[in-house]
Amino acid sequence: MNSGYGKVYLVGSGPGDPELLTIKARKLIDNAEVIVYDQLPGEAILQSMPET
């Protein structure tokens, strides 16, 4: 039965270098329909996120 609900993942950005994200974190970010973030990710992380 499909309830129509999606999933929410919390992904830490570590020290702010996109090359230091885990493989799982990178996959989740690249495949996300929506990304909600606060002031913690560095500019390099934000720039590495896919545009919609």
Backbone as JSON, one array per atom type, in Angstrom:
{
  "sequence": "MNSGYGKVYLVGSGPGDPELLTIKARKLIDNAEVIVYDQLPGEAILQSMPET",
  "N": [[0.84, -1.18, 0.0], [0.67, 2.14, -0.92], [1.22, 4.97, 0.79], [1.5, 7.57, 0.0], [3.25, 9.24, 1.19], [6.45, 10.79, 1.45], [9.99, 10.55, 2.05], [12.19, 11.69, 4.61], [15.43, 12.82, 4.99], [18.18, 13.49, 7.06], [21.08, 15.18, 6.53], [24.39, 15.66, 7.25], [26.79, 18.23, 6.66], [29.42, 18.1, 7.25], [32.77, 19.39, 7.47], [32.37, 21.27, 5.51], [33.45, 20.99, 2.97], [32.72, 19.9, -0.23], [33.9, 17.61, -1.3], [34.3, 16.02, 0.87], [31.92, 14.98, 1.67], [29.93, 12.14, 2.49], [29.51, 9.22, 0.42], [26.88, 8.33, 0.41], [25.54, 10.64, 1.37], [26.04, 12.42, -0.75], [24.65, 11.11, -2.84], [22.01, 11.24, -1.84], [21.59, 14.02, -1.78], [21.93, 14.66, -4.5], [19.74, 13.33, -5.61], [17.5, 14.37, -4.44], [14.2, 15.72, -4.22], [13.45, 17.99, -2.92], [15.33, 20.31, -1.06], [16.1, 21.38, 2.08], [17.74, 23.68, 4.06], [19.9, 25.08, 6.62], [21.9, 27.73, 8.02], [24.32, 26.45, 8.25], [25.68, 24.8, 6.2], [28.55, 25.23, 4.15], [29.46, 27.67, 1.61], [30.58, 26.34, -0.57], [29.41, 23.8, -0.43], [26.72, 24.46, -0.87], [26.87, 25.44, -3.48], [27.47, 23.12, -4.8], [25.15, 21.72, -4.9], [22.52, 20.3, -6.85], [20.8, 22.19, -9.36], [17.37, 23.12, -9.67]],
  "CA": [[0.0, 0.0, 0.0], [1.42, 3.38, -1.01], [0.54, 5.98, 1.6], [1.67, 8.88, -0.6], [4.23, 10.01, 1.95], [7.84, 10.67, 1.03], [10.96, 10.3, 3.11], [13.02, 12.82, 5.02], [16.77, 12.43, 5.41], [19.01, 14.56, 7.61], [22.43, 14.96, 6.03], [25.36, 16.62, 7.75], [27.72, 18.68, 5.61], [30.8, 17.98, 7.72], [33.51, 20.65, 7.59], [32.0, 22.22, 4.46], [34.08, 20.68, 1.69], [31.88, 18.93, -0.94], [34.64, 16.37, -1.53], [34.32, 15.24, 2.1], [30.6, 14.39, 1.92], [29.92, 10.7, 2.28], [28.9, 8.81, -0.84], [25.43, 8.3, 0.65], [25.07, 12.03, 1.44], [26.07, 12.97, -2.11], [23.54, 10.51, -3.59], [20.75, 11.79, -1.34], [21.49, 15.41, -2.23], [21.76, 14.68, -5.95], [18.45, 12.77, -6.0], [16.42, 14.96, -3.65], [13.22, 16.58, -4.88], [13.45, 19.24, -2.15], [16.42, 20.42, -0.09], [15.9, 22.44, 3.07], [18.99, 23.79, 4.8], [20.05, 26.25, 7.48], [23.1, 28.52, 7.72], [25.54, 25.69, 8.51], [26.5, 24.35, 5.06], [29.39, 26.26, 3.56], [29.12, 28.1, 0.26], [30.99, 25.3, -1.52], [28.38, 22.75, -0.39], [25.52, 25.0, -1.52], [27.11, 25.53, -4.92], [27.55, 21.77, -5.37], [23.8, 21.14, -4.97], [21.94, 20.41, -8.19], [19.76, 23.21, -9.54], [16.09, 22.54, -10.12]],
  "C": [[0.89, 1.24, 0.0], [0.65, 4.46, -0.28], [0.65, 7.38, 1.01], [2.67, 9.76, 0.13], [5.62, 9.77, 1.4], [8.72, 10.33, 2.22], [11.73, 11.57, 3.39], [14.36, 12.26, 5.5], [17.46, 13.67, 5.98], [20.45, 14.25, 7.23], [23.33, 16.05, 6.57], [26.34, 16.99, 6.65], [29.17, 18.64, 6.06], [31.48, 19.34, 7.81], [33.24, 21.63, 6.45], [32.61, 21.99, 3.1], [33.25, 19.62, 0.97], [32.59, 17.59, -1.19], [34.67, 15.47, -0.3], [32.94, 14.71, 2.48], [30.71, 12.88, 1.73], [29.26, 10.4, 0.93], [27.38, 8.82, -0.71], [24.86, 9.72, 0.69], [25.01, 12.64, 0.05], [24.91, 12.43, -2.95], [22.2, 11.08, -3.15], [20.55, 13.22, -1.83], [21.2, 15.46, -3.73], [20.38, 14.2, -6.4], [17.26, 13.38, -5.28], [15.48, 15.79, -4.52], [13.21, 17.96, -4.22], [14.62, 19.19, -1.18], [16.14, 21.62, 0.79], [17.18, 22.49, 3.9], [18.99, 25.06, 5.65], [21.34, 26.97, 7.11], [24.39, 27.71, 7.84], [26.33, 25.22, 7.28], [27.31, 25.51, 4.49], [28.96, 26.58, 2.14], [29.47, 27.04, -0.77], [29.97, 24.16, -1.57], [27.14, 23.24, -1.13], [25.7, 25.06, -3.03], [27.18, 24.16, -5.58], [26.19, 21.1, -5.48], [23.24, 21.31, -6.38], [20.87, 21.5, -8.24], [18.49, 22.54, -10.04], [15.47, 23.39, -11.19]]
}
